[in-house]
Amino acid sequence: MFEGLKARLEKILADHTVPGEPRQRAALLHSALIEARVALATMRDALAASERQLTSEQKQLEDAERRGRLAAQIPDPETVQVADQFATRHRARVGLLEKKVSVQREELALAEREVEQMTTELKSL
């Protein structure tokens, strides 16, 4: 999501001779900064959605594990087996979502640093 914008920004920052004058460079950088801020908002929304999914999946895992324990107490092997299958699925999904959330947080932090650099660069023009 942020890659195209990042490539464009790197070109602007690397090329101190953007066509014409510093005003054009500042205008291009300003435009890129606006796009980056919109991208940041989108990334934050995606992270929040993933965190909600993770919370929901963790709840479902807890429920499946609890149902399995309850079924084991009454001995109901079929229900225990079904609960174990659901717990296994939810556990795998929780693991995946934890990784996803971690990567999204890292990507967001990187994007925030880049926006900060862009802001500093624009102020120096």
NORLIN-V795404 format. One record per residue. N is the residue number from 1. PSI is psi in radians with two decimals (NA if undefined). OMEGA is omega in whole degrees, -180 to 180 (NA if undefined). Layout:
n-><N N>
psi-><PSI PSI>
omega-><OMEGA OMEGA>
This chain:
n-><1 2 3 4 5 6 7 8 9 10 11 12 13 14 15 16 17 18 19 20 21 22 23 24 25 26 27 28 29 30 31 32 33 34 35 36 37 38 39 40 41 42 43 44 45 46 47 48 49 50 51 52 53 54 55 56 57 58 59 60 61 62 63 64 65 66 67 68 69 70 71 72 73 74 75 76 77 78 79 80 81 82 83 84 85 86 87 88 89 90 91 92 93 94 95 96 97 98 99 100 101 102 103 104 105 106 107 108 109 110 111 112 113 114 115 116 117 118 119 120 121 122 123 124 125>
psi-><-0.73 -0.18 -0.80 -0.75 -0.72 -0.75 -0.75 -0.74 -0.77 -0.68 -0.76 -0.82 -0.60 -0.52 1.64 -0.04 0.79 2.45 2.18 -2.22 3.05 -0.52 -0.71 -0.73 -0.75 -0.69 -0.76 -0.75 -0.70 -0.76 -0.77 -0.65 -0.70 -0.80 -0.69 -0.69 -0.65 -0.73 -0.68 -0.77 -0.73 -0.73 -0.69 -0.72 -0.75 -0.69 -0.77 -0.71 -0.73 -0.68 -0.66 -0.73 -0.75 -0.79 -0.76 -0.77 -0.66 -0.68 -0.75 -0.64 -0.81 -0.75 -0.78 -0.72 -0.71 -0.75 -0.66 -0.73 -0.74 -0.74 -0.59 -0.51 -0.45 0.36 1.90 1.51 -0.60 -0.79 -0.66 -0.77 -0.80 -0.77 -0.69 -0.70 -0.79 -0.73 -0.70 -0.79 -0.82 -0.65 -0.77 -0.74 -0.71 -0.79 -0.78 -0.80 -0.60 -0.73 -0.77 -0.82 -0.72 -0.80 -0.73 -0.68 -0.75 -0.75 -0.71 -0.76 -0.73 -0.80 -0.68 -0.70 -0.70 -0.69 -0.69 -0.74 -0.72 -0.74 -0.78 -0.77 -0.77 -0.69 -0.49 -0.20 NA>
omega-><-174 -173 -179 178 -180 179 179 179 180 178 -180 -178 -179 -176 -180 179 177 -175 176 -169 179 179 179 178 179 179 178 180 178 179 179 180 177 179 -179 179 176 178 178 179 179 179 178 178 180 178 179 178 178 178 176 177 -180 179 179 -179 177 178 179 176 178 179 -179 179 178 179 178 178 179 180 179 -179 -177 -124 175 -174 -180 179 177 -179 179 179 178 178 179 180 179 178 -178 178 178 180 177 179 179 -179 177 177 -179 -180 179 180 179 178 179 179 179 179 178 180 179 177 179 177 177 178 179 -180 179 179 -179 179 -178 -179 NA>
